[in-house]
Amino acid sequence: MKTRDRIIAAAIDLFNEQGTKGVTTNHIAAAVGISPGNLYYHFRNKGDILRAIFEEMDAYGLERYREITAETPPGTLAAMERCFVMIQEYNWRYRFFKRELTALLLDDPLLRERFRLTHRQMLAIVRQSNECAVALGVFRPLAERELDLLSEAIWMVALFWLNYLEVGGEPVDDAGLGRGIEQLRLLIAPYLTEGARAELAAKSERPVP
């Protein structure tokens, strides 16, 4: 692994464990086993590292989504389920960023603008998936406004579920993340067609809410 990649990986581990405020570039350099000067060769400051981490996050999330949709077409129940699971795995992998999202964006205008690009892109991806679900007969026909609001609701739960657990004093563990997946399932349940509800019930061996 290249030194730059090792710095990013070590920073993610430290930020996940301790938060960003208490971790300095010296801590990151020590974790990698390099001098601070070597770290500064790759990154000017901690802000640079945080922005590089976000670029990795963005690329990782899109890669995972493309892997899923290459095997299961967007809008199918199988693709939705895999995406719901992937989202919570992603939240755990980069939990410090989700935990400190608002503060990080307020502190760094460059990161804020970069995040907003991804935010709009993710909303578009969710909406496109919902449009595919309507076209495939998985969702009942939806008005444009309904599609917009449903897409926003799905993205909000995906984006902020980890924050919800933490502000409520709940542990961020498999059970908590699993509830996030259940929340996403519950969100789409009222929009499923009878055929899709029957398919989902058969897979889960329990009634769909």
C-alpha positions, 0 to 999 in steps of 0.5 A, a space after each residue: 500500500 502506498 504511503 498516501 493510502 496508509 495515511 488515509 487508512 490510519 486517519 479513518 481508524 483514528 477518527 472512528 475511534 477518537 473523533 476528528 477533534 482529538 486527532 492531530 496530524 502527528 497522531 496520524 503520522 505516528 500510527 502510520 510509522 512515518 515522520 510528520 514531515 513525510 505526512 506533510 509531503 502528501 497532505 498539507 494539513 488535517 483538512 486535506 486528509 479529511 477531503 481525501 477521505 471523502 473522495 475515497 468515501 464517494 468512490 467506494 459508495 459508487 463502486 459498491 452501488 455499481 457492483 450491486 446494480 450490475 448483478 441486480 437491476 435497479 428498482 428490483 426488490 433484490 437491488 433495494 435490499 442489497 443497497 439497504 444493507 450496503 448503506 449501513 455497512 458504509 455508515 459503519 465504515 466511515 462512521 466518524 464522518 456521519 457522526 460529525 457531518 454537520 460540524 465538518 461541513 461547517 468548518 470546511 467550505 471546500 468539503 461542504 461544496 464537494 459534499 453537496 455535489 455528492 448529496 445531489 448525485 445520491 438523491 438523483 440515484 435514489 430517485 432513478 431507482 424509484 422510477 425504475 421500481 415504478 416501471 418494473 411494477 414493484 412500486 405502484 404508480 407515483 406522482 412526481 411529487 411523491 417520487 421526490 418526497 419518497 426519494 428524500 425520505 430514503 436518503 435522509 434515513 440512509 444519511 442520518 441513521 447513525 446520528 439518530 442512534 448516537 444522539 439517542 444514546 444508543 450503541 452503534 452496533 449490528 442491532 442498531 444498524 439492522 434497525 436502520 435497514 428495517 426503517 428503509 424497508 418500512 419506508 417503501 412498504 406502502 408504495 409496493 404493488 400487491 405482486 411485490 408485497 407477495 414476493 417480499 412476504 414469500 422471501 421473508 416468510 412474514 407479512 409486509 407491514 
